[in-house]
Amino acid sequence: MFLFLVIALAVVVAAVTLAVVGGGEGDGPLPEAAPERLCDFLPPDRPLNRADVDSLRFPLAARGYRMADVDDALGRLGAELSERDARIADLESALAGARAAISHVSMEKHARPKEQQ
């Protein structure tokens, strides 16, 4: 009985090895599987909005997420946030300049009537 189990185990190990390595059929061992890529691409033709980020789903890889997909998405989000921060800073600067000009004009209007009296 023990000899039968050893022979059965050897046959199973040989079959699994041939299945993984390839039994001489086809081009090689196992066929290459196409890598799973990011399905919900970020729109390249417009700025991102909250719904784009909420719907973003990364495919799973052997040990978590594919680093290239996550890096691409985070790079895009970082670039757009930098652009928006720069635009906000420009608008705040323009607003401060406009407020200063308005206060300067209003001070001149208040100063002129006093000079005429």
Biopython code that builds the backbone (N, CA, C, O; Angstrom):
import numpy as np
from Bio.PDB.StructureBuilder import StructureBuilder

atoms = [
    (1, "MET", "N", (0.827, -1.196, 0.000)),
    (1, "MET", "CA", (0.000, 0.000, 0.000)),
    (1, "MET", "C", (0.869, 1.257, 0.000)),
    (1, "MET", "O", (0.579, 2.230, -0.695)),
    (2, "PHE", "N", (1.939, 1.214, 0.794)),
    (2, "PHE", "CA", (2.824, 2.373, 0.849)),
    (2, "PHE", "C", (3.476, 2.630, -0.505)),
    (2, "PHE", "O", (3.618, 3.782, -0.915)),
    (3, "LEU", "N", (3.868, 1.584, -1.192)),
    (3, "LEU", "CA", (4.480, 1.714, -2.507)),
    (3, "LEU", "C", (3.497, 2.324, -3.501)),
    (3, "LEU", "O", (3.895, 3.128, -4.343)),
    (4, "PHE", "N", (2.234, 1.958, -3.416)),
    (4, "PHE", "CA", (1.203, 2.524, -4.287)),
    (4, "PHE", "C", (1.052, 4.030, -4.058)),
    (4, "PHE", "O", (0.925, 4.785, -5.022)),
    (5, "LEU", "N", (1.064, 4.476, -2.809)),
    (5, "LEU", "CA", (0.940, 5.912, -2.501)),
    (5, "LEU", "C", (2.155, 6.696, -3.005)),
    (5, "LEU", "O", (2.009, 7.817, -3.492)),
    (6, "VAL", "N", (3.335, 6.119, -2.893)),
    (6, "VAL", "CA", (4.544, 6.793, -3.388)),
    (6, "VAL", "C", (4.488, 6.931, -4.904)),
    (6, "VAL", "O", (4.832, 7.983, -5.444)),
    (7, "ILE", "N", (4.059, 5.884, -5.591)),
    (7, "ILE", "CA", (3.952, 5.942, -7.060)),
    (7, "ILE", "C", (2.869, 6.944, -7.475)),
    (7, "ILE", "O", (3.071, 7.696, -8.428)),
    (8, "ALA", "N", (1.735, 6.969, -6.787)),
    (8, "ALA", "CA", (0.660, 7.919, -7.094)),
    (8, "ALA", "C", (1.126, 9.347, -6.862)),
    (8, "ALA", "O", (0.809, 10.243, -7.645)),
    (9, "LEU", "N", (1.869, 9.560, -5.799)),
    (9, "LEU", "CA", (2.397, 10.897, -5.517)),
    (9, "LEU", "C", (3.380, 11.328, -6.600)),
    (9, "LEU", "O", (3.365, 12.484, -7.025)),
    (10, "ALA", "N", (4.229, 10.415, -7.047)),
    (10, "ALA", "CA", (5.191, 10.721, -8.111)),
    (10, "ALA", "C", (4.481, 11.057, -9.413)),
    (10, "ALA", "O", (4.905, 11.962, -10.133)),
    (11, "VAL", "N", (3.409, 10.344, -9.724)),
    (11, "VAL", "CA", (2.638, 10.620, -10.941)),
    (11, "VAL", "C", (1.976, 11.996, -10.854)),
    (11, "VAL", "O", (1.977, 12.742, -11.832)),
    (12, "VAL", "N", (1.424, 12.330, -9.719)),
    (12, "VAL", "CA", (0.775, 13.638, -9.543)),
    (12, "VAL", "C", (1.805, 14.758, -9.651)),
    (12, "VAL", "O", (1.548, 15.768, -10.306)),
    (13, "VAL", "N", (2.957, 14.597, -9.024)),
    (13, "VAL", "CA", (4.007, 15.622, -9.099)),
    (13, "VAL", "C", (4.485, 15.772, -10.536)),
    (13, "VAL", "O", (4.707, 16.893, -10.994)),
    (14, "ALA", "N", (4.644, 14.684, -11.245)),
    (14, "ALA", "CA", (5.078, 14.744, -12.649)),
    (14, "ALA", "C", (4.035, 15.431, -13.512)),
    (14, "ALA", "O", (4.381, 16.228, -14.385)),
    (15, "ALA", "N", (2.769, 15.135, -13.283)),
    (15, "ALA", "CA", (1.703, 15.760, -14.072)),
    (15, "ALA", "C", (1.643, 17.261, -13.828)),
    (15, "ALA", "O", (1.497, 18.040, -14.770)),
    (16, "VAL", "N", (1.753, 17.664, -12.583)),
    (16, "VAL", "CA", (1.735, 19.098, -12.266)),
    (16, "VAL", "C", (2.954, 19.784, -12.871)),
    (16, "VAL", "O", (2.836, 20.887, -13.405)),
    (17, "THR", "N", (4.103, 19.160, -12.798)),
    (17, "THR", "CA", (5.319, 19.744, -13.367)),
    (17, "THR", "C", (5.185, 19.898, -14.872)),
    (17, "THR", "O", (5.554, 20.938, -15.417)),
    (18, "LEU", "N", (4.667, 18.889, -15.551)),
    (18, "LEU", "CA", (4.472, 18.988, -16.998)),
    (18, "LEU", "C", (3.444, 20.053, -17.355)),
    (18, "LEU", "O", (3.591, 20.734, -18.370)),
    (19, "ALA", "N", (2.414, 20.207, -16.541)),
    (19, "ALA", "CA", (1.397, 21.217, -16.818)),
    (19, "ALA", "C", (1.972, 22.616, -16.674)),
    (19, "ALA", "O", (1.641, 23.504, -17.460)),
    (20, "VAL", "N", (2.829, 22.823, -15.681)),
    (20, "VAL", "CA", (3.399, 24.150, -15.450)),
    (20, "VAL", "C", (4.502, 24.455, -16.452)),
    (20, "VAL", "O", (4.527, 25.534, -17.043)),
    (21, "VAL", "N", (5.400, 23.522, -16.640)),
    (21, "VAL", "CA", (6.548, 23.748, -17.522)),
    (21, "VAL", "C", (6.127, 23.614, -18.975)),
    (21, "VAL", "O", (6.672, 24.301, -19.839)),
    (22, "GLY", "N", (5.214, 22.784, -19.246)),
    (22, "GLY", "CA", (4.773, 22.554, -20.618)),
    (22, "GLY", "C", (5.272, 21.202, -21.062)),
    (22, "GLY", "O", (6.442, 20.866, -20.877)),
    (23, "GLY", "N", (4.414, 20.456, -21.626)),
    (23, "GLY", "CA", (4.768, 19.105, -22.024)),
    (23, "GLY", "C", (5.272, 19.017, -23.440)),
    (23, "GLY", "O", (5.071, 17.987, -24.083)),
    (24, "GLY", "N", (5.910, 20.032, -23.959)),
    (24, "GLY", "CA", (6.404, 19.998, -25.320)),
    (24, "GLY", "C", (5.379, 20.511, -26.317)),
    (24, "GLY", "O", (5.668, 20.586, -27.511)),
    (25, "GLU", "N", (4.205, 20.860, -25.859)),
    (25, "GLU", "CA", (3.177, 21.390, -26.751)),
    (25, "GLU", "C", (3.211, 22.911, -26.722)),
    (25, "GLU", "O", (3.532, 23.508, -25.695)),
    (26, "GLY", "N", (2.892, 23.516, -27.809)),
    (26, "GLY", "CA", (2.790, 24.974, -27.852)),
    (26, "GLY", "C", (4.138, 25.652, -27.905)),
    (26, "GLY", "O", (5.144, 25.036, -28.258)),
    (27, "ASP", "N", (4.153, 26.930, -27.549)),
    (27, "ASP", "CA", (5.357, 27.753, -27.662)),
    (27, "ASP", "C", (6.254, 27.692, -26.436)),
    (27, "ASP", "O", (7.443, 27.991, -26.541)),
    (28, "GLY", "N", (5.743, 27.329, -25.319)),
    (28, "GLY", "CA", (6.565, 27.322, -24.119)),
    (28, "GLY", "C", (5.740, 26.902, -22.943)),
    (28, "GLY", "O", (4.726, 26.219, -23.085)),
    (29, "PRO", "N", (6.182, 27.316, -21.769)),
    (29, "PRO", "CA", (5.446, 26.933, -20.570)),
    (29, "PRO", "C", (4.015, 27.463, -20.592)),
    (29, "PRO", "O", (3.222, 27.040, -21.433)),
    (30, "LEU", "N", (3.689, 28.322, -19.741)),
    (30, "LEU", "CA", (2.343, 28.882, -19.681)),
    (30, "LEU", "C", (2.241, 30.088, -20.607)),
    (30, "LEU", "O", (3.206, 30.838, -20.750)),
    (31, "PRO", "N", (1.102, 30.284, -21.230)),
    (31, "PRO", "CA", (0.966, 31.458, -22.097)),
    (31, "PRO", "C", (0.988, 32.736, -21.258)),
    (31, "PRO", "O", (0.543, 32.754, -20.110)),
    (32, "GLU", "N", (1.509, 33.783, -21.849)),
    (32, "GLU", "CA", (1.566, 35.072, -21.165)),
    (32, "GLU", "C", (0.158, 35.641, -21.038)),
    (32, "GLU", "O", (-0.583, 35.723, -22.018)),
    (33, "ALA", "N", (-0.188, 36.019, -19.857)),
    (33, "ALA", "CA", (-1.487, 36.640, -19.625)),
    (33, "ALA", "C", (-1.340, 38.137, -19.804)),
    (33, "ALA", "O", (-0.365, 38.741, -19.355)),
    (34, "ALA", "N", (-2.311, 38.719, -20.458)),
    (34, "ALA", "CA", (-2.289, 40.166, -20.648)),
    (34, "ALA", "C", (-2.477, 40.837, -19.292)),
    (34, "ALA", "O", (-3.380, 40.470, -18.541)),
    (35, "PRO", "N", (-1.636, 41.816, -18.972)),
    (35, "PRO", "CA", (-1.787, 42.469, -17.666)),
    (35, "PRO", "C", (-3.091, 43.245, -17.593)),
    (35, "PRO", "O", (-3.531, 43.872, -18.557)),
    (36, "GLU", "N", (-3.677, 43.179, -16.439)),
    (36, "GLU", "CA", (-4.912, 43.919, -16.221)),
    (36, "GLU", "C", (-4.551, 45.393, -16.087)),
    (36, "GLU", "O", (-3.696, 45.753, -15.278)),
    (37, "ARG", "N", (-5.185, 46.228, -16.859)),
    (37, "ARG", "CA", (-4.869, 47.656, -16.859)),
    (37, "ARG", "C", (-6.030, 48.451, -16.281)),
    (37, "ARG", "O", (-7.137, 47.943, -16.106)),
    (38, "LEU", "N", (-5.747, 49.688, -15.996)),
    (38, "LEU", "CA", (-6.735, 50.594, -15.430)),
    (38, "LEU", "C", (-7.914, 50.742, -16.379)),
    (38, "LEU", "O", (-7.735, 51.078, -17.550)),
    (39, "CYS", "N", (-9.118, 50.492, -15.878)),
    (39, "CYS", "CA", (-10.314, 50.525, -16.720)),
    (39, "CYS", "C", (-10.926, 51.917, -16.774)),
    (39, "CYS", "O", (-11.339, 52.362, -17.845)),
    (40, "ASP", "N", (-10.992, 52.598, -15.672)),
    (40, "ASP", "CA", (-11.624, 53.919, -15.607)),
    (40, "ASP", "C", (-10.558, 54.980, -15.790)),
    (40, "ASP", "O", (-10.042, 55.531, -14.818)),
    (41, "PHE", "N", (-10.232, 55.261, -17.033)),
    (41, "PHE", "CA", (-9.199, 56.245, -17.298)),
    (41, "PHE", "C", (-9.666, 57.635, -16.885)),
    (41, "PHE", "O", (-10.857, 57.942, -16.939)),
    (42, "LEU", "N", (-8.745, 58.447, -16.483)),
    (42, "LEU", "CA", (-9.061, 59.838, -16.177)),
    (42, "LEU", "C", (-9.190, 60.583, -17.496)),
    (42, "LEU", "O", (-8.396, 60.356, -18.409)),
    (43, "PRO", "N", (-10.173, 61.467, -17.616)),
    (43, "PRO", "CA", (-10.388, 62.150, -18.897)),
    (43, "PRO", "C", (-9.212, 63.073, -19.227)),
    (43, "PRO", "O", (-8.870, 63.947, -18.430)),
    (44, "PRO", "N", (-8.594, 62.886, -20.393)),
    (44, "PRO", "CA", (-7.436, 63.716, -20.748)),
    (44, "PRO", "C", (-7.809, 65.076, -21.312)),
    (44, "PRO", "O", (-6.957, 65.962, -21.386)),
    (45, "ASP", "N", (-9.069, 65.266, -21.713)),
    (45, "ASP", "CA", (-9.459, 66.472, -22.430)),
    (45, "ASP", "C", (-10.107, 67.540, -21.559)),
    (45, "ASP", "O", (-10.518, 68.584, -22.066)),
    (46, "ARG", "N", (-10.203, 67.295, -20.259)),
    (46, "ARG", "CA", (-10.818, 68.295, -19.372)),
    (46, "ARG", "C", (-10.243, 68.131, -17.975)),
    (46, "ARG", "O", (-9.678, 67.086, -17.653)),
    (47, "PRO", "N", (-10.385, 69.157, -17.144)),
    (47, "PRO", "CA", (-9.918, 69.034, -15.759)),
    (47, "PRO", "C", (-10.730, 67.980, -15.006)),
    (47, "PRO", "O", (-11.885, 67.709, -15.337)),
    (48, "LEU", "N", (-10.116, 67.410, -14.016)),
    (48, "LEU", "CA", (-10.788, 66.388, -13.212)),
    (48, "LEU", "C", (-11.784, 67.031, -12.263)),
    (48, "LEU", "O", (-11.614, 68.173, -11.834)),
    (49, "ASN", "N", (-12.821, 66.277, -11.946)),
    (49, "ASN", "CA", (-13.756, 66.739, -10.931)),
    (49, "ASN", "C", (-13.927, 65.628, -9.895)),
    (49, "ASN", "O", (-13.320, 64.563, -10.005)),
    (50, "ARG", "N", (-14.746, 65.889, -8.908)),
    (50, "ARG", "CA", (-14.913, 64.951, -7.799)),
    (50, "ARG", "C", (-15.428, 63.595, -8.280)),
    (50, "ARG", "O", (-14.992, 62.558, -7.781)),
    (51, "ALA", "N", (-16.350, 63.593, -9.245)),
    (51, "ALA", "CA", (-16.921, 62.338, -9.740)),
    (51, "ALA", "C", (-15.856, 61.475, -10.418)),
    (51, "ALA", "O", (-15.906, 60.249, -10.320)),
    (52, "ASP", "N", (-14.889, 62.101, -11.108)),
    (52, "ASP", "CA", (-13.806, 61.341, -11.740)),
    (52, "ASP", "C", (-12.975, 60.610, -10.695)),
    (52, "ASP", "O", (-12.627, 59.442, -10.871)),
    (53, "VAL", "N", (-12.664, 61.297, -9.621)),
    (53, "VAL", "CA", (-11.851, 60.688, -8.564)),
    (53, "VAL", "C", (-12.649, 59.611, -7.837)),
    (53, "VAL", "O", (-12.104, 58.561, -7.498)),
    (54, "ASP", "N", (-13.937, 59.861, -7.596)),
    (54, "ASP", "CA", (-14.773, 58.862, -6.912)),
    (54, "ASP", "C", (-14.947, 57.596, -7.733)),
    (54, "ASP", "O", (-15.027, 56.505, -7.170)),
    (55, "SER", "N", (-15.006, 57.721, -9.057)),
    (55, "SER", "CA", (-15.233, 56.544, -9.898)),
    (55, "SER", "C", (-13.947, 55.824, -10.279)),
    (55, "SER", "O", (-14.000, 54.781, -10.930)),
    (56, "LEU", "N", (-12.807, 56.353, -9.893)),
    (56, "LEU", "CA", (-11.528, 55.750, -10.236)),
    (56, "LEU", "C", (-11.342, 54.442, -9.477)),
    (56, "LEU", "O", (-11.423, 54.414, -8.249)),
    (57, "ARG", "N", (-11.094, 53.361, -10.206)),
    (57, "ARG", "CA", (-10.872, 52.041, -9.611)),
    (57, "ARG", "C", (-9.605, 51.450, -10.201)),
    (57, "ARG", "O", (-9.430, 51.422, -11.419)),
    (58, "PHE", "N", (-8.725, 50.980, -9.331)),
    (58, "PHE", "CA", (-7.476, 50.385, -9.765)),
    (58, "PHE", "C", (-7.607, 48.868, -9.801)),
    (58, "PHE", "O", (-8.185, 48.278, -8.889)),
    (59, "PRO", "N", (-7.076, 48.225, -10.846)),
    (59, "PRO", "CA", (-7.118, 46.762, -10.878)),
    (59, "PRO", "C", (-6.129, 46.176, -9.881)),
    (59, "PRO", "O", (-5.091, 46.772, -9.592)),
    (60, "LEU", "N", (-6.458, 45.025, -9.370)),
    (60, "LEU", "CA", (-5.588, 44.354, -8.400)),
    (60, "LEU", "C", (-4.471, 43.621, -9.126)),
    (60, "LEU", "O", (-4.675, 43.063, -10.205)),
    (61, "ALA", "N", (-3.316, 43.629, -8.535)),
    (61, "ALA", "CA", (-2.170, 42.874, -9.038)),
    (61, "ALA", "C", (-1.849, 41.788, -8.023)),
    (61, "ALA", "O", (-2.592, 41.574, -7.065)),
    (62, "ALA", "N", (-0.736, 41.108, -8.246)),
    (62, "ALA", "CA", (-0.378, 40.001, -7.363)),
    (62, "ALA", "C", (-0.233, 40.451, -5.913)),
    (62, "ALA", "O", (-0.659, 39.745, -4.999)),
    (63, "ARG", "N", (0.363, 41.616, -5.699)),
    (63, "ARG", "CA", (0.554, 42.105, -4.326)),
    (63, "ARG", "C", (-0.045, 43.496, -4.175)),
    (63, "ARG", "O", (0.671, 44.444, -3.852)),
    (64, "GLY", "N", (-1.321, 43.629, -4.401)),
    (64, "GLY", "CA", (-1.979, 44.921, -4.219)),
    (64, "GLY", "C", (-2.366, 45.534, -5.547)),
    (64, "GLY", "O", (-2.897, 44.849, -6.421)),
    (65, "TYR", "N", (-2.106, 46.814, -5.702)),
    (65, "TYR", "CA", (-2.447, 47.531, -6.924)),
    (65, "TYR", "C", (-1.215, 47.666, -7.803)),
    (65, "TYR", "O", (-0.083, 47.579, -7.326)),
    (66, "ARG", "N", (-1.448, 47.880, -9.088)),
    (66, "ARG", "CA", (-0.342, 48.094, -10.013)),
    (66, "ARG", "C", (0.242, 49.473, -9.748)),
    (66, "ARG", "O", (-0.449, 50.486, -9.857)),
    (67, "MET", "N", (1.504, 49.497, -9.403)),
    (67, "MET", "CA", (2.151, 50.747, -9.010)),
    (67, "MET", "C", (2.132, 51.768, -10.144)),
    (67, "MET", "O", (1.970, 52.961, -9.886)),
    (68, "ALA", "N", (2.289, 51.338, -11.373)),
    (68, "ALA", "CA", (2.322, 52.274, -12.498)),
    (68, "ALA", "C", (0.983, 52.994, -12.638)),
    (68, "ALA", "O", (0.960, 54.201, -12.880)),
    (69, "ASP", "N", (-0.134, 52.275, -12.492)),
    (69, "ASP", "CA", (-1.447, 52.900, -12.596)),
    (69, "ASP", "C", (-1.670, 53.906, -11.477)),
    (69, "ASP", "O", (-2.158, 55.011, -11.712)),
    (70, "VAL", "N", (-1.312, 53.520, -10.270)),
    (70, "VAL", "CA", (-1.497, 54.419, -9.127)),
    (70, "VAL", "C", (-0.589, 55.647, -9.270)),
    (70, "VAL", "O", (-1.019, 56.772, -9.013)),
    (71, "ASP", "N", (0.664, 55.431, -9.678)),
    (71, "ASP", "CA", (1.584, 56.551, -9.861)),
    (71, "ASP", "C", (1.087, 57.513, -10.942)),
    (71, "ASP", "O", (1.178, 58.730, -10.777)),
    (72, "ASP", "N", (0.559, 56.971, -12.048)),
    (72, "ASP", "CA", (0.031, 57.831, -13.116)),
    (72, "ASP", "C", (-1.144, 58.667, -12.623)),
    (72, "ASP", "O", (-1.214, 59.868, -12.885)),
    (73, "ALA", "N", (-2.066, 58.024, -11.908)),
    (73, "ALA", "CA", (-3.242, 58.752, -11.413)),
    (73, "ALA", "C", (-2.844, 59.806, -10.392)),
    (73, "ALA", "O", (-3.341, 60.931, -10.439)),
    (74, "LEU", "N", (-1.956, 59.457, -9.471)),
    (74, "LEU", "CA", (-1.530, 60.431, -8.463)),
    (74, "LEU", "C", (-0.722, 61.562, -9.092)),
    (74, "LEU", "O", (-0.827, 62.712, -8.664)),
    (75, "GLY", "N", (0.076, 61.247, -10.096)),
    (75, "GLY", "CA", (0.815, 62.298, -10.803)),
    (75, "GLY", "C", (-0.120, 63.278, -11.480)),
    (75, "GLY", "O", (0.090, 64.490, -11.420)),
    (76, "ARG", "N", (-1.154, 62.754, -12.127)),
    (76, "ARG", "CA", (-2.135, 63.613, -12.799)),
    (76, "ARG", "C", (-2.879, 64.473, -11.785)),
    (76, "ARG", "O", (-3.063, 65.672, -11.994)),
    (77, "LEU", "N", (-3.307, 63.853, -10.681)),
    (77, "LEU", "CA", (-4.018, 64.620, -9.651)),
    (77, "LEU", "C", (-3.117, 65.693, -9.048)),
    (77, "LEU", "O", (-3.561, 66.816, -8.807)),
    (78, "GLY", "N", (-1.856, 65.351, -8.803)),
    (78, "GLY", "CA", (-0.925, 66.335, -8.245)),
    (78, "GLY", "C", (-0.690, 67.495, -9.185)),
    (78, "GLY", "O", (-0.637, 68.645, -8.748)),
    (79, "ALA", "N", (-0.547, 67.216, -10.476)),
    (79, "ALA", "CA", (-0.328, 68.289, -11.459)),
    (79, "ALA", "C", (-1.545, 69.204, -11.537)),
    (79, "ALA", "O", (-1.405, 70.425, -11.590)),
    (80, "GLU", "N", (-2.732, 68.615, -11.543)),
    (80, "GLU", "CA", (-3.935, 69.456, -11.617)),
    (80, "GLU", "C", (-4.134, 70.270, -10.341)),
    (80, "GLU", "O", (-4.577, 71.417, -10.407)),
    (81, "LEU", "N", (-3.817, 69.701, -9.192)),
    (81, "LEU", "CA", (-3.924, 70.473, -7.953)),
    (81, "LEU", "C", (-2.919, 71.630, -7.941)),
    (81, "LEU", "O", (-3.234, 72.718, -7.459)),
    (82, "SER", "N", (-1.722, 71.398, -8.465)),
    (82, "SER", "CA", (-0.730, 72.474, -8.546)),
    (82, "SER", "C", (-1.202, 73.591, -9.463)),
    (82, "SER", "O", (-1.047, 74.771, -9.151)),
    (83, "GLU", "N", (-1.791, 73.203, -10.617)),
    (83, "GLU", "CA", (-2.321, 74.216, -11.534)),
    (83, "GLU", "C", (-3.437, 75.019, -10.879)),
    (83, "GLU", "O", (-3.497, 76.241, -11.023)),
    (84, "ARG", "N", (-4.318, 74.335, -10.161)),
    (84, "ARG", "CA", (-5.421, 75.038, -9.504)),
    (84, "ARG", "C", (-4.907, 75.947, -8.391)),
    (84, "ARG", "O", (-5.411, 77.056, -8.219)),
    (85, "ASP", "N", (-3.908, 75.490, -7.635)),
    (85, "ASP", "CA", (-3.334, 76.331, -6.587)),
    (85, "ASP", "C", (-2.700, 77.586, -7.182)),
    (85, "ASP", "O", (-2.844, 78.681, -6.638)),
    (86, "ALA", "N", (-2.000, 77.420, -8.302)),
    (86, "ALA", "CA", (-1.393, 78.581, -8.955)),
    (86, "ALA", "C", (-2.466, 79.539, -9.464)),
    (86, "ALA", "O", (-2.315, 80.756, -9.351)),
    (87, "ARG", "N", (-3.541, 79.002, -10.021)),
    (87, "ARG", "CA", (-4.639, 79.846, -10.521)),
    (87, "ARG", "C", (-5.319, 80.577, -9.356)),
    (87, "ARG", "O", (-5.650, 81.757, -9.477)),
    (88, "ILE", "N", (-5.523, 79.897, -8.252)),
    (88, "ILE", "CA", (-6.130, 80.531, -7.074)),
    (88, "ILE", "C", (-5.224, 81.645, -6.563)),
    (88, "ILE", "O", (-5.706, 82.721, -6.209)),
    (89, "ALA", "N", (-3.913, 81.396, -6.522)),
    (89, "ALA", "CA", (-2.977, 82.430, -6.066)),
    (89, "ALA", "C", (-3.006, 83.640, -6.996)),
    (89, "ALA", "O", (-2.972, 84.778, -6.526)),
    (90, "ASP", "N", (-3.071, 83.410, -8.318)),
    (90, "ASP", "CA", (-3.164, 84.529, -9.272)),
    (90, "ASP", "C", (-4.447, 85.320, -9.067)),
    (90, "ASP", "O", (-4.429, 86.551, -9.075)),
    (91, "LEU", "N", (-5.557, 84.619, -8.885)),
    (91, "LEU", "CA", (-6.840, 85.318, -8.692)),
    (91, "LEU", "C", (-6.866, 86.087, -7.374)),
    (91, "LEU", "O", (-7.400, 87.194, -7.312)),
    (92, "GLU", "N", (-6.289, 85.501, -6.314)),
    (92, "GLU", "CA", (-6.240, 86.223, -5.041)),
    (92, "GLU", "C", (-5.360, 87.453, -5.143)),
    (92, "GLU", "O", (-5.668, 88.490, -4.553)),
    (93, "SER", "N", (-4.269, 87.348, -5.886)),
    (93, "SER", "CA", (-3.390, 88.498, -6.084)),
    (93, "SER", "C", (-4.105, 89.592, -6.879)),
    (93, "SER", "O", (-4.001, 90.774, -6.549)),
    (94, "ALA", "N", (-4.825, 89.196, -7.922)),
    (94, "ALA", "CA", (-5.572, 90.170, -8.713)),
    (94, "ALA", "C", (-6.666, 90.825, -7.884)),
    (94, "ALA", "O", (-6.911, 92.025, -8.009)),
    (95, "LEU", "N", (-7.323, 90.040, -7.038)),
    (95, "LEU", "CA", (-8.369, 90.578, -6.171)),
    (95, "LEU", "C", (-7.783, 91.567, -5.164)),
    (95, "LEU", "O", (-8.375, 92.616, -4.911)),
    (96, "ALA", "N", (-6.636, 91.243, -4.593)),
    (96, "ALA", "CA", (-6.001, 92.161, -3.643)),
    (96, "ALA", "C", (-5.599, 93.456, -4.344)),
    (96, "ALA", "O", (-5.737, 94.539, -3.774)),
    (97, "GLY", "N", (-5.100, 93.351, -5.583)),
    (97, "GLY", "CA", (-4.752, 94.555, -6.336)),
    (97, "GLY", "C", (-5.975, 95.401, -6.650)),
    (97, "GLY", "O", (-5.925, 96.628, -6.561)),
    (98, "ALA", "N", (-7.069, 94.754, -7.016)),
    (98, "ALA", "CA", (-8.304, 95.493, -7.318)),
    (98, "ALA", "C", (-8.846, 96.167, -6.062)),
    (98, "ALA", "O", (-9.309, 97.306, -6.122)),
    (99, "ARG", "N", (-8.792, 95.482, -4.936)),
    (99, "ARG", "CA", (-9.265, 96.083, -3.680)),
    (99, "ARG", "C", (-8.397, 97.276, -3.285)),
    (99, "ARG", "O", (-8.900, 98.291, -2.803)),
    (100, "ALA", "N", (-7.079, 97.141, -3.496)),
    (100, "ALA", "CA", (-6.184, 98.260, -3.174)),
    (100, "ALA", "C", (-6.473, 99.453, -4.073)),
    (100, "ALA", "O", (-6.471, 100.596, -3.616)),
    (101, "ALA", "N", (-6.721, 99.186, -5.349)),
    (101, "ALA", "CA", (-7.023, 100.288, -6.272)),
    (101, "ALA", "C", (-8.341, 100.960, -5.911)),
    (101, "ALA", "O", (-8.451, 102.184, -5.986)),
    (102, "ILE", "N", (-9.335, 100.181, -5.522)),
    (102, "ILE", "CA", (-10.628, 100.753, -5.138)),
    (102, "ILE", "C", (-10.484, 101.579, -3.864)),
    (102, "ILE", "O", (-11.051, 102.668, -3.767)),
    (103, "SER", "N", (-9.739, 101.077, -2.895)),
    (103, "SER", "CA", (-9.575, 101.839, -1.658)),
    (103, "SER", "C", (-8.763, 103.107, -1.911)),
    (103, "SER", "O", (-9.013, 104.128, -1.271)),
    (104, "HIS", "N", (-7.796, 103.066, -2.830)),
    (104, "HIS", "CA", (-7.012, 104.249, -3.168)),
    (104, "HIS", "C", (-7.890, 105.299, -3.844)),
    (104, "HIS", "O", (-7.783, 106.488, -3.543)),
    (105, "VAL", "N", (-8.757, 104.862, -4.755)),
    (105, "VAL", "CA", (-9.661, 105.793, -5.447)),
    (105, "VAL", "C", (-10.662, 106.376, -4.456)),
    (105, "VAL", "O", (-10.958, 107.570, -4.512)),
    (106, "SER", "N", (-11.179, 105.565, -3.561)),
    (106, "SER", "CA", (-12.163, 106.084, -2.600)),
    (106, "SER", "C", (-11.510, 107.055, -1.619)),
    (106, "SER", "O", (-12.159, 107.999, -1.169)),
    (107, "MET", "N", (-10.231, 106.840, -1.280)),
    (107, "MET", "CA", (-9.534, 107.769, -0.399)),
    (107, "MET", "C", (-9.316, 109.107, -1.105)),
    (107, "MET", "O", (-9.424, 110.164, -0.485)),
    (108, "GLU", "N", (-9.012, 109.059, -2.383)),
    (108, "GLU", "CA", (-8.822, 110.301, -3.134)),
    (108, "GLU", "C", (-10.122, 111.080, -3.228)),
    (108, "GLU", "O", (-10.109, 112.309, -3.149)),
    (109, "LYS", "N", (-11.254, 110.385, -3.395)),
    (109, "LYS", "CA", (-12.546, 111.065, -3.491)),
    (109, "LYS", "C", (-12.891, 111.741, -2.170)),
    (109, "LYS", "O", (-13.430, 112.847, -2.161)),
    (110, "HIS", "N", (-12.582, 111.079, -1.050)),
    (110, "HIS", "CA", (-12.862, 111.662, 0.260)),
    (110, "HIS", "C", (-11.904, 112.814, 0.577)),
    (110, "HIS", "O", (-12.283, 113.746, 1.285)),
    (111, "ALA", "N", (-10.704, 112.767, 0.080)),
    (111, "ALA", "CA", (-9.724, 113.805, 0.361)),
    (111, "ALA", "C", (-10.000, 115.068, -0.441)),
    (111, "ALA", "O", (-9.740, 116.158, 0.069)),
    (112, "ARG", "N", (-10.501, 114.989, -1.642)),
    (112, "ARG", "CA", (-10.739, 116.157, -2.490)),
    (112, "ARG", "C", (-11.791, 117.106, -1.924)),
    (112, "ARG", "O", (-11.548, 118.313, -1.942)),
    (113, "PRO", "N", (-12.912, 116.666, -1.435)),
    (113, "PRO", "CA", (-13.889, 117.633, -0.900)),
    (113, "PRO", "C", (-13.344, 118.415, 0.272)),
    (113, "PRO", "O", (-13.696, 119.583, 0.442)),
    (114, "LYS", "N", (-12.497, 117.813, 1.086)),
    (114, "LYS", "CA", (-11.933, 118.514, 2.218)),
    (114, "LYS", "C", (-10.971, 119.595, 1.741)),
    (114, "LYS", "O", (-10.902, 120.669, 2.340)),
    (115, "GLU", "N", (-10.223, 119.323, 0.664)),
    (115, "GLU", "CA", (-9.294, 120.332, 0.133)),
    (115, "GLU", "C", (-10.037, 121.507, -0.469)),
    (115, "GLU", "O", (-9.541, 122.633, -0.407)),
    (116, "GLN", "N", (-11.211, 121.287, -1.050)),
    (116, "GLN", "CA", (-11.950, 122.352, -1.697)),
    (116, "GLN", "C", (-12.609, 123.253, -0.670)),
    (116, "GLN", "O", (-12.951, 124.386, -1.010)),
    (117, "GLN", "N", (-12.805, 122.821, 0.559)),
    (117, "GLN", "CA", (-13.501, 123.641, 1.555)),
    (117, "GLN", "C", (-12.615, 124.655, 2.124)),
    (117, "GLN", "O", (-13.038, 125.434, 2.979)),
]
sb = StructureBuilder()
sb.init_structure("model")
sb.init_model(0)
sb.init_chain("A")
sb.init_seg("    ")
for serial, (resi, resn, name, xyz) in enumerate(atoms, 1):
    if name == "N":
        sb.init_residue(resn, " ", resi, " ")
    sb.init_atom(name, np.array(xyz, "f"), 0.0, 1.0, " ", f" {name:<3s}", serial, name[0])
structure = sb.get_structure()
